[in-house]
Amino acid sequence: MSGSERSRKEPIAEYKANPSPQVHWKIIQSIPGDIIIFIVATVIVGALLDSLIIGILAGLVAAIVPTVVGVFIAKRRWGSKEYRVYEDRVEEDIGLLATKKRNVPMDRIRSVEQEQSWFESFYDVGDVTLRSKRGRGMKLKYLDNPEDVYYEVSDLVDDRRRRQEDQMARKADAMERMADQG
């Protein structure tokens, strides 16, 4: 199998978005609101039905159900991304029900950047941004071990750039020899 056939069919690496930090952050952010909802629901239902136990149960349901639904939606939204790194491109698949596929050719990537918030660093999750010539880059979000992905893509981009420069230098040398002979 030639190099170009391999680059079209077999990814060098595959990554899936890890939504854990975002989901945990969503839970942490919802705690104050959940406490308020619990207290209000407990007082209102308890007073209306004249039963503290039913009020507490209603408060628990009112506080927990929205958080569980929100976490489920967040996990589905953030966890539906997959990335594949090929020799000649980086590909992104996004989708829950419908799918969207994008790719950025390696020879168009001008810079590779890694970003990681303090919260994401606890999980060793972060983003890798690929910037391209025409601003049509790609952000690989919520990656496990973002530093590994950063180095993987950076090395591929650098190797491809070196091969192109070597190829251009060989062409220039060949043209120079032809000019010297002719």
C-alpha positions as CSV (number, residue, x, y, z in Angstrom):
1,M,0.0,0.0,0.0
2,S,1.5,3.4,-1.0
3,G,1.8,6.3,1.3
4,S,-1.0,8.2,-0.3
5,E,-3.4,5.2,-0.1
6,R,-2.5,4.8,3.6
7,S,-3.2,8.5,4.3
8,R,-6.6,8.3,2.8
9,K,-7.8,5.1,4.6
10,E,-6.0,4.6,7.9
11,P,-5.9,7.3,10.5
12,I,-2.6,7.6,12.4
13,A,-4.5,8.5,15.6
14,E,-8.2,8.8,16.6
15,Y,-9.5,10.9,19.5
16,K,-12.9,11.3,21.0
17,A,-14.1,14.3,23.0
18,N,-14.1,13.8,26.8
19,P,-17.0,15.9,28.2
20,S,-16.3,15.0,31.9
21,P,-14.9,18.4,33.0
22,Q,-17.7,20.3,31.4
23,V,-20.3,17.9,32.8
24,H,-18.8,18.2,36.3
25,W,-18.6,21.9,36.0
26,K,-22.2,22.1,35.0
27,I,-23.1,20.0,38.1
28,I,-21.0,22.3,40.4
29,Q,-22.6,25.4,38.8
30,S,-26.1,24.0,39.4
31,I,-25.7,23.3,43.1
32,P,-26.7,26.7,44.5
33,G,-29.8,26.8,42.2
34,D,-30.6,23.2,43.2
35,I,-30.5,24.1,46.9
36,I,-32.8,27.1,46.4
37,I,-35.2,25.0,44.3
38,F,-35.2,22.3,47.0
39,I,-36.0,24.8,49.8
40,V,-38.7,26.6,47.8
41,A,-40.4,23.4,46.6
42,T,-40.2,21.8,50.1
43,V,-41.8,24.8,51.7
44,I,-44.5,25.3,49.1
45,V,-45.5,21.7,48.7
46,G,-45.1,21.0,52.4
47,A,-47.4,23.9,53.2
48,L,-49.9,23.1,50.6
49,L,-50.2,19.4,51.4
50,D,-49.5,19.9,55.1
51,S,-46.8,17.2,55.0
52,L,-43.1,17.8,55.5
53,I,-42.1,14.4,54.0
54,I,-44.0,14.9,50.7
55,G,-42.6,18.4,50.6
56,I,-39.0,17.1,51.0
57,L,-39.6,14.5,48.3
58,A,-41.0,17.1,45.9
59,G,-38.1,19.4,46.7
60,L,-35.6,16.6,45.9
61,V,-37.4,15.8,42.6
62,A,-37.6,19.5,41.6
63,A,-33.9,20.0,42.4
64,I,-32.4,16.8,40.9
65,V,-34.4,16.2,37.7
66,P,-33.3,19.4,35.9
67,T,-29.7,18.7,36.9
68,V,-29.8,15.1,35.6
69,V,-31.5,16.3,32.3
70,G,-28.9,19.1,31.9
71,V,-26.0,16.7,32.5
72,F,-27.4,14.2,30.0
73,I,-27.9,16.9,27.4
74,A,-24.4,18.3,28.1
75,K,-22.8,14.8,27.9
76,R,-24.5,14.1,24.6
77,R,-23.6,17.5,23.1
78,W,-20.0,17.5,24.1
79,G,-19.3,13.8,23.8
80,S,-20.5,13.5,20.1
81,K,-17.2,14.7,18.6
82,E,-14.5,12.5,17.1
83,Y,-11.2,13.5,15.5
84,R,-8.9,11.5,13.2
85,V,-5.4,12.4,12.4
86,Y,-4.2,11.2,9.0
87,E,-0.8,11.8,7.4
88,D,-2.3,14.5,5.1
89,R,-5.2,15.9,7.1
90,V,-7.1,16.2,10.4
91,E,-10.7,15.2,10.2
92,E,-13.6,16.0,12.6
93,D,-16.9,14.2,12.9
94,I,-19.6,15.9,14.8
95,G,-23.1,14.6,15.3
96,L,-25.7,13.1,17.5
97,L,-28.6,12.5,15.1
98,A,-27.2,14.1,11.9
99,T,-23.4,14.2,11.3
100,K,-21.2,16.8,10.0
101,K,-17.7,16.1,8.7
102,R,-14.9,18.6,8.2
103,N,-11.2,18.3,7.5
104,V,-8.2,20.6,7.4
105,P,-5.3,19.5,5.1
106,M,-1.9,19.3,6.8
107,D,-0.3,21.6,4.2
108,R,-2.8,24.4,5.1
109,I,-2.1,24.3,8.9
110,R,0.1,27.3,9.9
111,S,0.2,26.8,13.7
112,V,-0.9,24.4,16.3
113,E,-1.9,25.6,19.8
114,Q,-2.8,23.8,23.0
115,E,-5.2,25.3,25.6
116,Q,-6.2,24.0,29.0
117,S,-8.0,25.7,31.8
118,W,-7.1,25.2,35.4
119,F,-10.3,23.1,35.8
120,E,-9.5,21.0,32.7
121,S,-6.0,20.3,34.0
122,F,-7.4,18.3,36.9
123,Y,-8.8,15.9,34.3
124,D,-5.9,16.2,31.8
125,V,-8.4,17.4,29.2
126,G,-8.0,20.4,26.9
127,D,-8.3,21.8,23.4
128,V,-5.9,21.8,20.5
129,T,-6.4,24.6,17.9
130,L,-5.2,24.2,14.3
131,R,-4.9,27.6,12.6
132,S,-4.8,27.6,8.8
133,K,-3.9,29.9,5.9
134,R,-7.4,31.2,5.2
135,G,-8.7,31.2,8.8
136,R,-10.5,27.9,8.2
137,G,-8.8,26.1,11.1
138,M,-10.3,23.7,13.5
139,K,-10.6,23.4,17.3
140,L,-10.3,19.9,18.7
141,K,-12.2,20.2,21.9
142,Y,-12.2,18.3,25.1
143,L,-9.3,16.0,24.3
144,D,-7.8,13.6,26.8
145,N,-4.0,14.3,26.9
146,P,-4.1,17.4,24.8
147,E,-0.3,17.7,24.9
148,D,0.1,14.3,23.1
149,V,-2.3,15.5,20.4
150,Y,-0.5,18.8,20.1
151,Y,2.9,17.1,19.6
152,E,1.4,14.5,17.2
153,V,-0.1,17.1,14.9
154,S,2.8,19.5,15.2
155,D,5.3,16.8,14.2
156,L,3.1,15.8,11.2
157,V,2.8,19.4,10.1
158,D,6.6,20.0,10.5
159,D,7.4,16.7,8.6
160,R,5.1,17.7,5.8
161,R,6.6,21.2,5.6
162,R,10.2,19.8,5.5
163,R,9.3,17.3,2.7
164,Q,7.8,20.2,0.7
165,E,10.8,22.4,1.3
166,D,13.1,19.5,0.3
167,Q,11.1,18.8,-2.8
168,M,11.2,22.5,-3.8
169,A,15.0,22.6,-3.2
170,R,15.5,19.5,-5.4
171,K,13.4,21.1,-8.2
172,A,15.4,24.3,-7.9
173,D,18.7,22.3,-8.1
174,A,17.4,20.4,-11.1
175,M,16.4,23.6,-12.8
176,E,19.8,25.2,-12.0
177,R,21.7,22.2,-13.4
178,M,19.5,22.3,-16.6
179,A,20.3,26.0,-16.9
180,D,24.1,25.3,-16.5
181,Q,24.0,22.6,-19.1
182,G,21.9,24.5,-21.7
